[in-house]
Amino acid sequence: MRALAIQTSPFGEYVDRPEGAVLMTELDPKDVLTDLFDSDDLPLPNPKAAAEIVIQRLIDAGFEIK
């Protein structure tokens, strides 16, 4: 039987995580977009390149991406 570690999220909610799971406190926009573009919902041939293009276009349009 697999043990679960119960941790709180940054919002104070309880979250079940598999043993050894890492809690991420900050999301990188490039990683989030790459994951989205590599999903079954929106499959692209090169999700990493697509993420870089989207981020650059947002920066060029005046958005601040951290």
LINQUIGI-V489904 format. One line per field, one symbol per residue. burial: b if it has 9 or more other C-alpha atoms within 8 Angstrom, else e. A space follows every 50 residues. Layout:
# LINQUIGI-V489904
burial = ???
This chain:
# LINQUIGI-V489904
burial = eeeeeeebeeeeeeeebbeeeeeeeeeebbbbbbbbbbeeeebeeebbeb bbeebeebbeeeeeee
